[in-house]
């Protein structure tokens, strides 16, 4: 179970979201996701495989957070 934190810049980059999460050693991993054709996609490619594999789930979580905001 991991805690993902989402942050959307105010007024800038409408389709951009910053995500941060801790790895197994407690180090923070910070990356961006960008909205492309109604899908949130990971921008960086040098990320651990477990983050890349969660891209679809992260898309769902970001959409849910934005709807509740």
N, C-alpha and C positions, 0 to 999 in steps of 0.2 A: 504494500500500500504506500503510495507516494502522494505528496501534496504538491500540486501544481499551482503556481500563482500567475495570474494573467493581468497584464497592464496594457491599457490602450492609451497612446499619447493623446493629449487634449488638442483638438483642432488641427493637428498635423497628421499627414499620412493616414487618411481615413481607413484604408484597408490594411493597416499594420497593427500587429499585437505582439508585445514582448511576453515571453513565457520564461519562468525560472522554476527549477526543481533541484532537489539534492540527489546526488548519486549515493551509492552504498557506503562511501567513505565520508559522507557529509559535505562534500564539495558542491558548491552551487554551479549549475549548468544554466546559462542564460542564452536564449535564442529567440529569433523572430519568426513569426508566421505572417504570411501575407494572403489576403483574400484575392483569389483568382477564379473568375467564373463561378461565383457563389460557393467556393470551397476554400477553406483555410489550409494553406500549404506551408510546410517548413521551408524557410529560406536557406539556411545553412545546410551544408552537406557533411561536415565533419562533426557528427554527433554520434553518441553511442547507438547501436542498433535498436535497443529497447525504446528509445525515443522515436526513431524513425518508424518503428512498427506501430506506434500509438498515434500516428498522424490523423487517422480518421476519427479516433476517439477524442483527440484534442479539438478537432473541427467541431464536433458535437458539443463539447464543453464550452468552447468560446461562443458559439451561437446561443447556447442556453444562457450563459452569463449576460450577453448583450440584450437578450429578450427580457431578462429580469431586471436590467438596470434602469 
